[in-house]
Amino acid sequence: MNGVGIIGAIVIGILAGWIAEKVMGRNHGLLTNLIVGLVGAFLGGFLASSIGWNTGAGWIPSLIVSTLGAILLLFLVGLFRRRRV
């Protein structure tokens, strides 16, 4: 999340977590959305840089990468939860 600051990162994290929650059909609270969004931002940023995808700076690219990372995170968590049952 280049160029958005700490408050921007929190807002983007909440939005990314909320969008991922809706896409994946889950129902979480605000704090969980923030955590999922921020972890998703790190995951998405790591994967984007690993494949050489330069997303640039700003709110929109950060939100897109964070949301994709959060969706991937919820998908992976869902896989592990289904196996334990």
Number of C-alpha atoms within 10 A of each C-alpha: 24 13 12 15 10 10 9 16 22 16 17 25 28 25 20 30 35 25 20 26 22 13 12 15 9 10 10 14 11 12 12 15 22 22 17 26 35 26 18 26 28 16 18 24 20 14 14 15 11 10 8 9 10 11 16 12 12 14 16 13 15 25 23 16 24 32 29 21 28 31 25 17 21 18 13 11 11 12 11 10 9 8 7 6 5
